C-alpha cells in the first residue's frame, strides 16, 4: 500500500475486508490474514485522523 493513498481509499479497503470476512466460505487462515490487514489499515486511518485533529488544534490556537 502506498503512503499516498487517501483516508477514503483506505477506509474503502477496510470495508471490503470486512465484507470478505463476513462471507461464510472464508477459512480460518484467510480470516486471520484479512484481520491482520484490517488492523494495519485501522492504525493508518487512526494516524490520519490524529494528524488532522492536531492540525485543527494548531489552527485554532493560532486564531485565538
N, CA and C atoms as a LAMMPS dump frame, in Angstrom:
ITEM: TIMESTEP
0
ITEM: NUMBER OF ATOMS
192
ITEM: BOX BOUNDS ff ff ff
-5.0000000000000000e+02 5.0000000000000000e+02
-5.0000000000000000e+02 5.0000000000000000e+02
-5.0000000000000000e+02 5.0000000000000000e+02
ITEM: ATOMS id mol type element x y z
1 1 1 N 0.834 -1.175 0
2 1 2 C 0 0 0
3 1 3 C 0.882 1.243 0
4 2 1 N 0.526 2.172 -0.829
5 2 2 C 1.281 3.406 -0.974
6 2 3 C 0.919 4.392 0.128
7 3 1 N 1.915 5.2 0.533
8 3 2 C 1.67 6.223 1.543
9 3 3 C 0.766 7.323 1.02
10 4 1 N 0.621 7.422 -0.301
11 4 2 C -0.172 8.491 -0.89
12 4 3 C -1.656 8.164 -0.938
13 5 1 N -2.047 6.979 -0.53
14 5 2 C -3.459 6.632 -0.545
15 5 3 C -4.214 7.496 0.454
16 6 1 N -5.39 7.914 0.051
17 6 2 C -6.191 8.794 0.892
18 6 3 C -6.877 8.013 2.008
19 7 1 N -7.339 8.766 2.976
20 7 2 C -8.112 8.183 4.069
21 7 3 C -9.317 7.438 3.501
22 8 1 N -9.996 8.065 2.551
23 8 2 C -11.197 7.459 1.979
24 8 3 C -10.88 6.138 1.274
25 9 1 N -9.745 6.097 0.586
26 9 2 C -9.35 4.861 -0.1
27 9 3 C -9.064 3.752 0.922
28 10 1 N -8.351 4.104 1.969
29 10 2 C -8.03 3.11 2.997
30 10 3 C -9.285 2.634 3.713
31 11 1 N -10.214 3.548 3.942
32 11 2 C -11.474 3.179 4.578
33 11 3 C -12.284 2.24 3.676
34 12 1 N -12.255 2.496 2.368
35 12 2 C -12.94 1.611 1.421
36 12 3 C -12.307 0.222 1.431
37 13 1 N -10.98 0.157 1.513
38 13 2 C -10.293 -1.141 1.597
39 13 3 C -10.699 -1.878 2.869
40 14 1 N -10.791 -1.148 3.958
41 14 2 C -11.194 -1.753 5.235
42 14 3 C -12.619 -2.299 5.142
43 15 1 N -13.491 -1.548 4.52
44 15 2 C -14.872 -2.007 4.321
45 15 3 C -14.911 -3.278 3.474
46 16 1 N -14.086 -3.332 2.432
47 16 2 C -14.031 -4.535 1.583
48 16 3 C -13.538 -5.74 2.38
49 17 1 N -12.561 -5.523 3.242
50 17 2 C -12.05 -6.611 4.082
51 17 3 C -13.144 -7.136 4.996
52 18 1 N -13.884 -6.226 5.598
53 18 2 C -14.973 -6.627 6.489
54 18 3 C -16 -7.459 5.727
55 19 1 N -16.343 -7.001 4.528
56 19 2 C -17.316 -7.743 3.718
57 19 3 C -16.807 -9.145 3.382
58 20 1 N -15.517 -9.266 3.055
59 20 2 C -14.939 -10.581 2.767
60 20 3 C -15.007 -11.484 3.995
61 21 1 N -14.688 -10.919 5.163
62 21 2 C -14.668 -11.723 6.388
63 21 3 C -16.061 -12.207 6.774
64 22 1 N -17.087 -11.483 6.34
65 22 2 C -18.461 -11.866 6.664
66 22 3 C -18.989 -12.996 5.785
67 23 1 N -18.24 -13.359 4.745
68 23 2 C -18.666 -14.436 3.861
69 23 3 C -18.507 -15.782 4.576
70 24 1 N -19.484 -16.649 4.431
71 24 2 C -19.433 -17.93 5.157
72 24 3 C -18.355 -18.889 4.662
73 25 1 N -17.843 -18.684 3.462
74 25 2 C -16.868 -19.633 2.918
75 25 3 C -15.412 -19.229 3.165
76 26 1 N -15.184 -18.208 3.978
77 26 2 C -13.819 -17.764 4.271
78 26 3 C -13.245 -18.647 5.372
79 27 1 N -12.095 -19.243 5.088
80 27 2 C -11.459 -20.131 6.053
81 27 3 C -10.715 -19.366 7.141
82 28 1 N -10.256 -20.113 8.119
83 28 2 C -9.575 -19.523 9.267
84 28 3 C -8.301 -18.792 8.862
85 29 1 N -7.469 -19.424 8.043
86 29 2 C -6.209 -18.793 7.647
87 29 3 C -6.456 -17.496 6.883
88 30 1 N -7.412 -17.519 5.963
89 30 2 C -7.719 -16.302 5.21
90 30 3 C -8.317 -15.235 6.128
91 31 1 N -9.143 -15.657 7.07
92 31 2 C -9.722 -14.71 8.03
93 31 3 C -8.635 -14.026 8.849
94 32 1 N -7.643 -14.791 9.283
95 32 2 C -6.548 -14.213 10.057
96 32 3 C -5.749 -13.215 9.221
97 33 1 N -5.502 -13.572 7.976
98 33 2 C -4.78 -12.674 7.067
99 33 3 C -5.576 -11.381 6.858
100 34 1 N -6.857 -11.517 6.611
101 34 2 C -7.706 -10.347 6.417
102 34 3 C -7.774 -9.496 7.685
103 35 1 N -7.853 -10.157 8.826
104 35 2 C -7.897 -9.438 10.105
105 35 3 C -6.623 -8.609 10.29
106 36 1 N -5.481 -9.215 9.987
107 36 2 C -4.207 -8.508 10.115
108 36 3 C -4.175 -7.285 9.197
109 37 1 N -4.632 -7.453 7.978
110 37 2 C -4.684 -6.325 7.044
111 37 3 C -5.618 -5.235 7.578
112 38 1 N -6.725 -5.663 8.147
113 38 2 C -7.687 -4.711 8.709
114 38 3 C -7.103 -3.925 9.867
115 39 1 N -6.354 -4.586 10.711
116 39 2 C -5.717 -3.904 11.843
117 39 3 C -4.72 -2.864 11.339
118 40 1 N -3.939 -3.228 10.329
119 40 2 C -2.971 -2.282 9.759
120 40 3 C -3.673 -1.071 9.155
121 41 1 N -4.744 -1.31 8.425
122 41 2 C -5.493 -0.205 7.839
123 41 3 C -6.132 0.673 8.915
124 42 1 N -6.648 0.045 9.958
125 42 2 C -7.251 0.801 11.051
126 42 3 C -6.224 1.716 11.701
127 43 1 N -5.027 1.22 11.914
128 43 2 C -3.962 2.036 12.505
129 43 3 C -3.607 3.215 11.601
130 44 1 N -3.514 2.957 10.296
131 44 2 C -3.191 4.032 9.354
132 44 3 C -4.293 5.085 9.332
133 45 1 N -5.545 4.641 9.329
134 45 2 C -6.663 5.581 9.35
135 45 3 C -6.665 6.403 10.643
136 46 1 N -6.402 5.751 11.755
137 46 2 C -6.367 6.458 13.032
138 46 3 C -5.255 7.499 13.049
139 47 1 N -4.111 7.175 12.463
140 47 2 C -2.998 8.132 12.389
141 47 3 C -3.392 9.358 11.571
142 48 1 N -4.068 9.137 10.464
143 48 2 C -4.525 10.252 9.641
144 48 3 C -5.49 11.134 10.433
145 49 1 N -6.405 10.508 11.161
146 49 2 C -7.368 11.258 11.977
147 49 3 C -6.643 12.033 13.074
148 50 1 N -5.713 11.39 13.756
149 50 2 C -4.95 12.055 14.818
150 50 3 C -4.176 13.254 14.279
151 51 1 N -3.554 13.084 13.107
152 51 2 C -2.803 14.185 12.49
153 51 3 C -3.728 15.347 12.136
154 52 1 N -4.908 15.022 11.613
155 52 2 C -5.875 16.068 11.257
156 52 3 C -6.355 16.811 12.509
157 53 1 N -6.616 16.09 13.588
158 53 2 C -7.037 16.725 14.838
159 53 3 C -5.958 17.652 15.366
160 54 1 N -4.709 17.217 15.289
161 54 2 C -3.597 18.042 15.751
162 54 3 C -3.489 19.319 14.917
163 55 1 N -3.644 19.183 13.623
164 55 2 C -3.575 20.348 12.744
165 55 3 C -4.698 21.334 13.062
166 56 1 N -5.892 20.816 13.302
167 56 2 C -7.031 21.671 13.646
168 56 3 C -6.761 22.408 14.961
169 57 1 N -6.226 21.706 15.949
170 57 2 C -5.881 22.344 17.231
171 57 3 C -4.883 23.467 17.035
172 58 1 N -3.867 23.225 16.212
173 58 2 C -2.862 24.25 15.953
174 58 3 C -3.481 25.463 15.272
175 59 1 N -4.354 25.237 14.314
176 59 2 C -5.008 26.345 13.622
177 59 3 C -5.914 27.133 14.565
178 60 1 N -6.597 26.424 15.446
179 60 2 C -7.487 27.092 16.415
180 60 3 C -6.659 27.953 17.372
181 61 1 N -5.497 27.429 17.815
182 61 2 C -4.646 28.182 18.717
183 61 3 C -4.084 29.425 18.043
184 62 1 N -3.766 29.33 16.768
185 62 2 C -3.246 30.479 16.028
186 62 3 C -4.304 31.568 15.853
187 63 1 N -5.554 31.182 15.796
188 63 2 C -6.627 32.139 15.596
189 63 3 C -7.129 32.761 16.898
190 64 1 N -6.699 32.261 18.017
191 64 2 C -7.163 32.804 19.306
192 64 3 C -6.219 33.771 19.852
